[in-house]
Amino acid sequence: MFSLERWEEIFDTIRKNKLRTFLTSISVASGIFILVILLGVSTGMQNGVQNQFQRDAANRISVWTGVTSVEYKGLNPGRRIQLKNKDYTLADRKYQDQLEYKSALYRIWGGLVNYKNESGNYRVEGVLPDYQFLESATLTDGRFINYSDNDEFRKVAVIGNKVYNDLFKDKKSAINKFIEIRGVLFKVVGVYTDPGGEREEARVFVPLKTSQKVFGAGEDLGGLAFTLPQEDNFEQAVKTSQAFTAKLAKQLKESHTIAPEDESAIRISNSLENMKNVYDMMRNIRLFFWFVGIATILAGVVGVSNIMLIIVKERTKEIGIRKALGAQPLAVIGMILHESVFVTTIAGFLGLLFGMVLLEFIGPMVETEFISNPTVNFQVAITTVVILIIAGAIAGFFPAWKAARIKPIVALRDE
């Protein structure tokens, strides 16, 4: 029930204690401000992580090799393992019913690419047609490599947007133009863009068999890449992906005579598993930020509570008179809580508003590798409002309880 008299009492108390109320409000406002900024940063970190995963298919499984680390079946450690075409063929045949997209690849790092008077060093990759989806590449012009290109050893290439911008200064279509890769002419059939940005667009894709033949790779491969069909349940998708990687690792180790416990010879990166680990870490960081923010708010609440205790002490005689005239304990508690919640909420709203305005203007300008556009959504804002109200109630409860227990006869003797 609205009471003008109570509001007048609250504002009168604030006017009498301007500096004290101001300093207390600053502590509460700073607590909410820090909480909002921390939560905004955690959202920015999550956005940054999502951008990292967008570079490739979300459920990609990548395989590459290293050097054996243990002796096995009479073979010394230190052997460099080389993937072959047969490794991909066997995996494709054995798991074809479980796979969504798949590709073997052969990489050439720092391949010199020329077009007329322009040149640059880019990563050249021999791939199969599915690699477009494994890389989340989107064509902006032309087409991607197809199976006919691969089977017929065609010298065709799909170039990244950065390669196009570097080599084709006239900005005319690159389709059907010829570029020179390590002295061999390739016809450009497509241009692509990648959510990973310039780093991912500084590549040239050519048919796998063509790259092996032209660049003298023979049957050698640089890696394998697969995705499994999407599943509605993330946890189940992770388990399915982990089971597949375990079977694939076992098969490759058996094919290359590698000890089952050797983790350095066959290396498999599971994007879903990595994503789960990162998101678990992000959740823990977010919980830590909540803890720090709420702890800061509680520090402000302690200040508010102390102020309310002082106010109760100063108004002891007034409270005693109210009770002598018939005021109920709940009415006294309500009077103190009302003032406490009001001061805390107004100060908290100012901190919340300042934090959200700062993120609104500064957030879009924050674009780093791991933090992108820190923001606070509406749900978080509502949560902080609830925290404000609870904080105000906590700050005023103990002073209010003390006020409610004041005996009129004792209060009237108070000086």
C-alpha positions in Angstrom: 0.0 0.0 0.0 1.4 3.4 -1.0 2.1 5.7 1.9 3.2 9.3 1.2 4.2 9.8 4.8 6.6 6.9 4.6 8.2 8.2 1.5 8.6 11.6 3.1 10.4 10.0 6.0 12.8 8.1 3.7 13.7 11.3 1.7 14.0 13.3 5.0 16.5 10.7 6.3 18.5 10.8 3.1 18.6 14.6 3.2 19.9 14.6 6.7 22.7 12.1 5.8 23.6 13.1 2.2 27.4 12.2 2.4 26.8 8.9 4.2 24.1 7.8 1.8 26.2 8.9 -1.2 29.2 6.9 -0.1 27.1 3.8 0.7 25.4 4.1 -2.7 28.7 4.2 -4.5 29.7 0.9 -2.9 26.5 -0.8 -4.1 26.6 0.8 -7.6 30.3 -0.2 -8.0 29.4 -3.8 -7.1 26.6 -4.0 -9.7 28.8 -2.2 -12.2 31.7 -4.7 -11.7 29.2 -7.7 -12.0 27.8 -6.4 -15.2 31.2 -5.8 -16.8 32.5 -9.2 -15.7 29.4 -10.9 -17.1 29.8 -8.9 -20.3 33.4 -10.0 -20.6 32.3 -13.7 -20.1 29.8 -13.3 -22.9 32.5 -11.7 -25.1 34.8 -14.7 -24.3 32.1 -17.1 -25.3 31.5 -15.1 -28.6 35.3 -15.3 -29.2 35.3 -19.1 -28.6 32.3 -19.5 -31.0 34.1 -17.6 -33.7 37.1 -19.8 -33.3 34.9 -22.9 -33.8 33.2 -21.4 -36.8 36.4 -21.7 -38.8 35.7 -25.4 -39.4 32.6 -27.6 -39.2 31.5 -27.8 -35.5 31.7 -31.6 -35.4 35.0 -32.0 -37.4 37.4 -34.8 -36.6 40.9 -34.1 -37.9 43.7 -36.7 -38.1 47.5 -36.0 -38.5 50.6 -37.9 -37.6 53.8 -37.4 -35.6 56.7 -39.6 -34.3 56.4 -42.8 -32.3 57.3 -42.4 -28.7 57.6 -46.0 -27.5 59.2 -49.2 -28.8 56.6 -51.7 -30.2 57.0 -55.1 -31.8 60.7 -54.7 -32.2 60.4 -51.3 -33.9 62.3 -48.4 -32.2 60.7 -45.2 -31.1 61.3 -42.1 -33.2 59.7 -43.4 -36.4 57.8 -40.8 -38.4 54.4 -42.0 -39.4 53.2 -41.1 -42.9 49.5 -41.4 -43.8 48.8 -43.0 -47.2 45.8 -43.0 -49.6 45.0 -46.5 -48.3 44.4 -45.2 -44.8 41.7 -42.9 -46.1 40.2 -45.5 -48.4 40.0 -48.1 -45.5 38.4 -45.6 -43.2 35.9 -44.4 -45.8 35.0 -48.0 -46.6 34.8 -49.2 -43.0 32.8 -46.2 -41.6 30.9 -44.9 -44.7 27.5 -45.5 -43.0 28.6 -43.3 -40.0 30.2 -40.4 -41.9 28.6 -37.2 -43.1 31.5 -35.5 -44.9 35.0 -36.8 -45.4 38.2 -35.9 -47.2 41.9 -36.7 -47.3 44.3 -33.8 -47.8 47.8 -33.0 -48.9 49.3 -29.7 -47.8 52.0 -27.5 -49.3 53.0 -24.8 -46.9 54.3 -21.5 -48.4 53.4 -22.4 -52.0 54.4 -19.5 -54.4 51.3 -18.5 -56.4 51.6 -16.0 -59.3 49.1 -14.2 -61.5 50.6 -11.9 -64.1 52.8 -9.5 -62.1 51.3 -10.3 -58.7 52.6 -13.1 -56.5 52.3 -14.4 -52.9 53.0 -17.3 -50.7 49.9 -19.2 -49.6 49.0 -22.6 -48.2 48.1 -25.0 -51.1 45.9 -27.9 -50.2 45.0 -31.0 -52.2 41.5 -31.9 -51.1 38.3 -33.8 -52.0 34.9 -32.2 -52.8 33.5 -32.6 -49.2 36.3 -30.4 -47.9 34.2 -27.3 -48.6 31.8 -28.4 -45.9 34.5 -29.5 -43.5 36.0 -26.0 -43.7 32.6 -24.2 -43.6 33.7 -22.4 -46.8 31.1 -20.4 -48.8 31.6 -19.8 -52.5 31.4 -16.2 -53.7 32.1 -17.0 -57.3 32.2 -20.2 -59.4 32.2 -23.7 -58.0 34.2 -26.0 -55.7 36.3 -29.0 -56.7 34.3 -32.0 -57.8 35.1 -35.7 -58.2 35.6 -35.5 -61.9 38.4 -32.9 -61.3 40.0 -35.4 -58.9 39.6 -38.6 -60.9 40.8 -36.9 -64.1 43.8 -35.1 -62.5 42.5 -31.7 -63.7 44.7 -28.7 -62.9 41.9 -26.5 -61.4 42.0 -24.4 -58.3 39.6 -22.7 -55.8 41.2 -19.7 -54.2 40.4 -17.9 -50.9 39.1 -14.3 -50.9 42.4 -13.0 -49.6 44.3 -14.7 -52.4 41.8 -13.2 -54.9 42.2 -9.7 -53.4 46.0 -10.0 -53.4 46.5 -11.3 -56.9 43.5 -9.9 -58.9 44.0 -6.2 -58.3 41.6 -5.2 -61.1 38.8 -6.9 -59.1 37.5 -8.7 -62.2 36.2 -12.2 -62.0 39.0 -14.8 -61.4 37.0 -17.6 -62.9 38.7 -19.3 -65.8 41.8 -17.3 -65.3 45.1 -19.2 -64.9 47.3 -18.9 -61.9 50.8 -20.4 -61.5 51.5 -22.6 -58.4 55.1 -23.5 -58.1 55.6 -23.1 -61.8 52.5 -25.2 -62.8 49.4 -23.5 -64.4 46.0 -24.1 -62.7 42.7 -22.7 -63.9 40.6 -20.9 -61.2 37.1 -22.4 -61.0 36.0 -20.8 -57.7 36.5 -18.2 -55.1 35.5 -18.8 -51.4 35.1 -16.9 -48.2 35.5 -18.4 -44.7 34.2 -17.4 -41.3 37.7 -17.8 -39.9 38.7 -14.6 -41.8 41.9 -13.8 -43.8 44.0 -16.5 -42.2 41.6 -19.2 -43.5 41.1 -17.4 -46.8 44.8 -17.3 -47.6 44.6 -20.8 -49.1 44.3 -22.4 -52.5 42.4 -25.7 -52.9 43.3 -28.1 -55.7 42.1 -31.7 -56.4 43.9 -34.2 -54.1 45.2 -36.6 -56.8 46.4 -33.6 -58.9 48.4 -32.2 -56.0 50.0 -35.6 -55.3 50.9 -36.1 -58.9 52.1 -32.5 -59.7 54.0 -32.0 -56.5 55.5 -35.4 -56.3 53.7 -36.7 -53.2 53.0 -40.1 -54.5 50.5 -41.8 -52.1 51.4 -39.5 -49.2 48.7 -37.6 -47.3 49.0 -34.8 -44.8 45.9 -35.6 -42.9 42.3 -36.9 -42.8 39.1 -35.0 -41.9 35.6 -36.3 -41.1 32.3 -35.2 -39.7 29.6 -37.3 -38.3 25.9 -36.6 -38.8 24.4 -33.9 -36.4 22.6 -35.1 -33.3 20.0 -33.2 -31.3 21.5 -34.1 -28.0 25.0 -32.4 -27.6 26.2 -34.8 -24.9 25.2 -37.9 -27.0 26.9 -36.3 -30.0 30.1 -36.0 -28.0 29.9 -39.6 -26.9 29.3 -40.8 -30.5 32.2 -38.7 -31.7 34.5 -40.0 -29.0 33.6 -43.6 -29.8 34.4 -43.0 -33.5 37.7 -41.4 -32.8 38.7 -44.3 -30.5 37.9 -46.8 -33.3 39.7 -44.8 -35.9 42.8 -44.4 -33.8 42.9 -48.1 -33.1 42.6 -48.9 -36.8 45.4 -46.5 -37.8 47.7 -47.7 -35.0 47.2 -51.3 -36.1 47.9 -50.4 -39.8 51.1 -48.6 -38.9 52.3 -50.9 -36.1 52.0 -48.4 -33.4 51.7 -49.2 -29.7 48.1 -48.7 -28.4 49.3 -46.4 -25.7 51.4 -44.2 -28.0 49.6 -40.8 -28.2 52.2 -38.9 -30.3 52.2 -41.0 -33.4 48.5 -40.7 -34.4 46.9 -37.4 -33.3 43.2 -36.8 -33.5 41.5 -33.5 -32.8 37.8 -33.8 -32.0 36.0 -30.4 -32.4 33.0 -31.5 -30.4 35.1 -32.8 -27.5 37.2 -29.6 -27.6 34.1 -27.5 -27.7 32.7 -29.3 -24.7 35.9 -28.8 -22.7 36.0 -25.1 -23.6 32.4 -24.5 -22.8 32.8 -26.3 -19.5 35.7 -24.0 -18.8 33.7 -21.0 -19.9 30.9 -22.0 -17.5 33.3 -22.2 -14.6 34.7 -18.8 -15.5 31.2 -17.3 -15.7 30.4 -18.8 -12.3 33.6 -17.3 -10.9 32.7 -13.9 -12.3 29.3 -14.2 -10.7 31.0 -15.1 -7.4 33.3 -12.1 -7.6 30.5 -9.7 -8.6 28.1 -10.9 -5.8 30.9 -10.8 -3.3 31.5 -7.1 -4.3 27.8 -6.4 -4.0 27.8 -8.0 -0.5 30.6 -5.7 0.5 28.3 -2.8 -0.4 25.4 -4.5 1.4 27.4 -4.6 4.6 27.9 -0.8 4.2 24.1 -0.3 3.8 23.4 -2.5 6.7 25.8 -0.5 8.9 24.1 2.7 7.8 20.7 1.3 8.7 22.0 0.2 12.1 23.1 3.8 12.7 19.8 5.1 11.6 17.9 2.7 13.9 20.2 3.9 16.8 19.5 7.5 16.0 15.7 6.9 15.7 15.4 4.7 18.8 13.2 7.2 20.7 11.0 7.7 17.6 10.6 4.0 17.1 9.7 3.6 20.8 7.0 6.3 20.5 5.6 4.6 17.5 5.4 1.3 19.3 3.9 3.0 22.4 1.2 4.4 20.1 0.4 0.9 18.8 2.7 0.3 15.9 3.1 -3.4 15.2 6.6 -5.0 14.9 5.9 -5.8 11.2 5.2 -2.1 10.5 8.5 -1.1 12.1 10.3 -3.8 10.1 8.6 -2.7 6.9 9.7 1.0 7.5 13.4 0.1 7.8 13.3 -2.5 5.0 11.6 0.1 2.7 14.3 2.6 3.2 17.1 0.0 2.8 15.6 -1.5 -0.4 15.1 1.9 -1.9 18.7 3.1 -1.3 20.2 -0.2 -2.5 17.9 -0.5 -5.6 18.5 3.1 -6.8 22.2 2.8 -6.4 22.3 -0.6 -8.0 20.2 0.6 -11.0 22.7 3.4 -11.6 25.5 0.9 -11.6 23.6 -1.5 -13.9 22.7 1.4 -16.3 26.3 2.7 -16.4 27.7 -0.8 -17.0 25.2 -1.6 -19.8 25.7 1.7 -21.5 29.5 1.2 -21.4 29.2 -2.2 -22.9 26.7 -0.9 -25.5 29.2 1.7 -26.8 32.5 -0.1 -26.1 31.5 -3.7 -26.7 31.1 -3.6 -30.6 34.7 -2.1 -30.8 36.2 -5.0 -28.8 37.3 -7.6 -31.4 40.2 -9.8 -30.3 41.0 -13.4 -31.0 39.4 -14.6 -27.7 37.0 -11.8 -26.8 34.3 -10.5 -29.2 31.6 -7.9 -28.6 31.1 -8.3 -24.8 27.4 -7.7 -24.0 24.8 -8.4 -21.3 21.5 -9.7 -22.4 18.0 -8.9 -21.0 17.8 -12.1 -18.9 21.1 -11.2 -17.1 19.8 -7.6 -16.5 16.6 -9.0 -14.9 18.7 -11.3 -12.7 20.8 -8.4 -11.5 17.6 -6.5 -10.6 16.4 -9.5 -8.5 19.9 -9.5 -6.8 19.4 -5.8 -6.1 16.1 -6.3 -4.3 17.4 -9.3 -2.4 20.5 -7.3 -1.4 18.4 -4.4 -0.2 16.3 -6.8 1.9 19.4 -8.4 3.4 20.9 -5.1 4.1 17.9 -3.9 6.0 16.7 -7.1 7.7 19.0 -7.2 10.7 18.6 -3.5 11.5 14.9 -3.8 11.0 14.8 -6.9 13.3 16.7 -4.9 15.9 14.3 -2.0 15.6 11.3 -4.3 16.0 12.6 -5.7 19.3 13.0 -2.2 20.9 10.9 -1.9 24.0 9.0 1.4 24.2 9.9 2.0 27.9 13.6 1.5 27.1 13.4 3.6 24.0 11.8 6.5 25.8 14.6 6.6 28.3 17.2 6.7 25.4 19.2 10.0 25.1 
